[in-house]
Amino acid sequence: MSHENEHIGYAHDHLGAIAQWMPVFDADNVEIGVLQAIRSIM
């Protein structure tokens, strides 16, 4: 498994917790917008 893909399984298991129009925060916990679309790259 390549380094860049080592967490894909973990992320995929949590996609159910992501919903359209939920708020998005930066690394400083400042709201920067809302999620408008979810696109699978797999």
C-alpha contacts under 8 A as a table, 3 or more apart, distances in Angstrom:
res1	aa1	res2	aa2	distance
1	M	5	N	6.60
1	M	6	E	6.15
2	S	5	N	5.39
2	S	6	E	6.19
3	H	6	E	5.33
4	E	7	H	7.60
5	N	8	I	5.42
6	E	9	G	7.44
7	H	10	Y	5.20
7	H	11	A	6.21
8	I	11	A	5.08
8	I	12	H	5.92
9	G	12	H	5.07
9	G	13	D	6.21
10	Y	13	D	5.28
10	Y	14	H	6.75
11	A	14	H	5.26
11	A	15	L	6.45
12	H	15	L	5.33
13	D	16	G	7.39
14	H	17	A	5.62
14	H	18	I	7.44
15	L	18	I	5.34
16	G	19	A	7.45
18	I	22	M	7.47
19	A	22	M	5.78
19	A	35	L	7.43
20	Q	34	V	7.81
20	Q	35	L	5.36
20	Q	36	Q	5.53
20	Q	37	A	6.00
20	Q	38	I	7.18
21	W	34	V	5.18
21	W	35	L	4.83
21	W	36	Q	5.60
22	M	34	V	5.41
22	M	35	L	5.55
23	P	31	E	6.66
23	P	32	I	7.67
23	P	33	G	5.86
23	P	34	V	4.30
23	P	35	L	6.33
24	V	31	E	5.72
24	V	32	I	5.78
24	V	33	G	5.32
24	V	34	V	5.22
24	V	35	L	6.39
25	F	28	D	7.60
25	F	29	N	5.22
25	F	30	V	5.23
25	F	31	E	4.28
25	F	32	I	5.42
25	F	33	G	7.26
26	D	29	N	5.25
26	D	30	V	5.49
26	D	31	E	6.51
26	D	32	I	6.45
27	A	30	V	7.45
35	L	38	I	7.62
